């Protein structure tokens, strides 16, 4: 996605974006962390300003925050006081290294044709039984929002079929009506799944 309008948006608006959302994604994060052992190793993808990793660290988990945009990784590092690696989804190469992987509102930018391969990389990075959370903006077809960002806009059924085809288990998909950075009404899909 380097050089595309989505990456450009986050690069150019990193400081403003980081300043907008300061509270952790508490409800979904609570559900996720409650299913992990104390002190579990968690990889965060697309950490943005680091607000969720900050909460994980505060609760005693070993969080590894990462973001695909260097400018966003810098903003997160400022907040967390620790280095934040630049990690693009297609470069995930860890094997059985984490108890949990947290991907809040980031995989929704991956083209549908590439999402399966990335979900497989994520599955391999988890230890057996490891837990994975991701959230998506619901829809029926890929497209761009009013800010020019690309979204895969999956339906609940489409996501469920994709996860099942990749040997994920304990798949839970919760639907929620809310809003987003662009302040527009948004139907969210929250997916929790485990590696077999």
Beta strands, then each sheet from edge to edge (+ up, - down):
strand 1: 41-44
strand 2: 62-67
strand 3: 85-86
strand 4: 98-103
strand 5: 126-137
strand 6: 143-144
strand 7: 150-151
strand 8: 168-178
strand 9: 186-195
sheet 1: 3+ 2+ 1+ 4+ 5+ 9- 8+
sheet 2: 6+ 7-
end
